[in-house]
């Protein structure tokens, strides 16, 4: 059964390779979705896949690459319509800052 989550990650998560880390983890786990910076300094992500893979991504998001310091990670149910924000044909995407 597929699970879709919306993540809001706060802390030292911009300018440190965090989005690339999230994209790599999502690719390794076979997830669909996207990641983007927010103007408030946070990172936002949407991920869909098996429940086990999604939980592994959430755990990885708490860790991040070495220079990251996550202080808050909020998980909520994702809206399937938000998957349409990805460019056509992409499984997991970087979106422009919002």
Secondary structure, DSSP 8 states (H G I E B T S, - for coil): -EEEEEEEEEEE-SSSSHHHHHHHHHHHHT-EEEEEE-TTS-EEEEEEEEHHHHHHHHHHHHH-STT-EEEEEEEEE--GGGGGGS-TT-SEEE----
